[in-house]
Amino acid sequence: MGLPNVRWPDGRELTPQLDLREKLDLYCGLRPTRLYHANDTPLKQFEAGQIDFVIVRENTEGLFSARQSKGNGSAAEACDTLRITRRGAERLFRSAFQIARGRRRKVTLVDKANVLPSMVFFRRVFDGIAGEFPDVETERIYVDAAALYLLRYPDRFDVLVTENMFGDILSDLSASLVGGMGMAPAADIGDQHAVFQAAHGSAPDIAGKGIANPVAAILTVALMLDWLNTLEARKGAAMIRGAVETVLADPANRTPDVGGRLTTRQMGDLIVSHI
C-alpha cells in the first residue's frame, strides 16, 4: 500500500493503514465494484451497470490480527491465528445488512465453514444477525466458490460480507473485473471515525509520470461524502458518481492502465467538467 521495499527486519512490509484501522477501530471495509463500460471487463457478456456489488470486509480481526505476533522463535515452523469475536462479527454483519437495505437487499456471506472452526462460528453469528433483517435475502458461499462465481456470475451479487484476508483477496479480484485497481474506491469505517483511500495505494513505481488513474480516488471522495451524510454531502456524492459515469460511458476516456491515452490531469479535469 505504501513503499513495498520498506520492511521490518522480519520481512513484513510497513503497513500504517492497518495500524490506523486498528487504532481507530475502522472495522467495516467497503470495497465497491461497478462496471462503467463493457470494454473495461475481461468478461464477455456484461454491459455497463450489470456488475455492481460491494464487498464488506472485516478490518480489525481475522487472519490479519496475527500480524504483530513475534512467532515462537523456531526455524522449523511459523503459525498465524485467525481471530473471530462475536462482537466483531455482529457489528460487521449489521453494517452489511444495512448497506444492502439501501441497494438490492441481498447479502452473501463468504466463509470457509466447511473446514475452519472459526468460520463455523462466523457463520453461526451471521445466521443470528440475519434474523434481524427478514426483508434482506441471504446466501452463504465458501470463499473458493465465491472466487469462481465472481468470475462466472458477478451479476448475482449485491453485498458480500467476509473475513479480513478473504476480503483483501476478493476485492482485488473484483477490481480486475471492471478495469483494475485504478477503478477501485475504498473506505474504512468505524462507529466514530473513517479513513478514505483508493484501494490501490501509493503506486510508487509510476509516481511523477502523470499516468495514474484518478478514478478510484475520485470515487473514494464520493464515499467520504456519503459518510458525512448531510443533504449537501449526499448531493455532492451523487454529482461525482454521475460525472464519472458520464465520462466513462465513452471508452476513449481512459488512462493507460485501462488501455487509453489520457493523463492523470486530463482525466481529472474531464470528470470535473461534468460536475
N, C-alpha and C positions, 0 to 999 in steps of 0.2 A: 504493500500500500504506500510506503514511503520511499526509502532508499534500500533496495534489496541487498546491496552489498555491505550494509552497515549491520553488524550482527553481534550478539553476545558471545562471550568466549565459548559457550557450549554449542554454538552454531545456529541458534534461533535468531530470526530476524527481529529487529526492534519494531514493536507494533504499538505505538502510542494510541492509535484509535481503539484498540482493545482495552487499554488502560482507562480511556475515557468512558467506554461503555460500562465498565465495571464500577468505576468510582462514582459515576453519575446515575448508575442503575438504569441504563438505557436498554431495557430487556426486550423491547419489541423492534426487531429489524425489518423494515419494509423494503421490498425489492420488487417494484412494479415492472411488468414486461408488456409492451404493446407494439404491435406491428403497424408501421405507418405506410408502407408500400410493399407490394408483392416482390419487388426486386431486391428487397433487403433481407429476405429469408432464404436459406438454402433449401427449404421445403417447397414442394412444387404446387400444392393445391390451395394455398392460403392467400387471401387478399387482405387489404388494409382493414384493421379492426377485428379480424377473425381470431387473431392471437391477442389475448387481453386478459392477463391474470396478475395476481400479486402473491409473492412468497412472503410469508410472515415467519421470520427466523428468530428463534430464541437466542439472545445475545450475551447472556451472562453466566450460563451454566453449560451443560452438555460436555462434550469431549474437550472443548477449549478451556474448561475450568482447571484442567491439569497443567496448563502451560507454564505456571510458575513453580511447579514442583522441581526439586533438585535431583530426583532419581534416587536409586538405592546404592549408588556407588559401585555397582557391579559392571564389569566389562562384558558380561555374558548376556545381559538382557536389559530391556527398558520397558516400563509399564506406564500407561496413562489411564485415568479414571473418567468414565462418562457419568457425570453427576446430574441427576434429575431430582428436584424437590417438588413437593405438592404445591407450595406457594408459587414457585416459579412457573410451573406448568399451568396452573389455574389462571394466572393473570395473562399469560401468553394466549391461551385459548379464548378467554373472554375478549381480548383485543381482536383476535382473528374473526370471531363471530360478529363483533360489532362492525368491523370493516365489511364483512360480507353483507350485512343488512343494508349497507349503502351501495352495494353492487348488485350481483345477480343471485344472492342468497344461497351460496353453496360453499362449503368448507371441506377440503380434503386433508386428512391427517396423513403425513408421511412419516413412517417409523420403520423399525426393524423388529417388530414384536414377535416374529417367528423364531428369533434367535436370542435376543438380549433381554434379560430380566428388567433392566432399566427401561426398555421400550415397552415391555408389558405394562409396567407401572404408568408410563407416559400415556399409553392408550387408555388405560383404566380411568385416569384423570380426565382425559378428553371425553370419554363417554359420559362421565358425570356432568361436565360443563355443557355438553351438547343438549342435555335435558332442559337447560335453562333457556334454550333458543329453539323452540319447536317449529318456528317459522323458517329455519335455515336447514337446507338439505345437507347431509353429511356422507362422506365415504372415507374409507381407510385403505391406504395403499403402502406396501413395503417400498423402501427407498430405491431398490434396484428396479422394481417395476415402474416406479414414478419416473426414473430416468428414461426408460423405454417409452412410456406414454407421452412424455414431454416432446419426444422426437416424432412420434407417430400421430398423436391425437392432442396437440396442445390446446385446441379449441374446447376441449372438455372441461378445462379448469377455470375456476373463478378465484378462489383464495386457497392457497396451500399453506399449511402450518407445520413446522417441523423443528427439530433439534438444531443446535448451533452448527456443527460440522456439516450435517446434511444440507442445511440451508445455504451454507457457504458454497458448497459444490454445485447444488442445483441452480442457484441464482446465476452463476457464470454460464452454465449450460443454457439457461433460459435466455440470457443476453445474446448468445450466439444465434438464437432463432430469429432475432429481429434486427440484426446488423452488427452486433458486437458490443463490447463494453462501453464504447463511446455513445451508446444509445440507452445506457442503463442508469437511471437515477436511483438514489437510495436515501434512507433516513433511519436513524437510530433514536428511538423514542422511549421515554420513561414517563412516570407519573408527574414529575416536576420539571424535567429538563429534556432537551432533544439536541441532537447533532445532525447536521445535514451535509453530506458529501456524495459526490458521484461514486458509483461502485468501483470505478477503475483505478482510483488512487492518483498518485502524482505523475506517473509515466515519465520518469527522468530520462529515459532513452530518447525521447523526442522533444525535450524541453528546448524552447527557443526557436524551434523550426517553423512555427506557425501552422502546423498541420493537425494539431489536436482537435478532436471533435468536441465542440462545446455543448452539444445537445443534452448529454447526460447531466451536466452541471446546471443548465438552464431549467430542465425538468425538475431537478432537485430543488431549485428555488420555489417552484410551484408546490412541492411537498411541504416546504417550510411555511408558505403562506397558508396552506390548508391547516397546518398545525396551529398557527396563530389564531385561526378560527374566528376572525371578525368578518363582518359582512364585506368590508372593502378588501380584506386579505383574500377571502374566497373568490371575489370577483377577479382579483389580480391573478390568482392561480388559474382560473378558467381562461383568462385572456392569454396567459403564457401557453397553456396547452393548445388553445385554438390556433395561435400563431405557429407553433411547432408543427401542428397537423397540416396547416395550410402550406407551409414551406416544404415539408417533406412529401406532400402529395405529388410534387414534381420530382421525378427520380434524378434530374440533372442537379438538384440542390443537395450535394453530398460532399463531405470531406474525403480525403484519400483512403481512410480506413474503411469506408463503405463504397469504395470504387469511384469516388468523384474527384473534383479538382479544386473545390473551394478551400480557401484558407480558413483558419480559425476565426479571424476577424470578419471575413466575408460572410461566413455562416451566421455568426452572431449578429452582425448588422442586418442581415436579411430577416432574421427572426424578429429583431426589434422593430423593423419597418412594418411588420404585420400586426403589431400590438396596438 
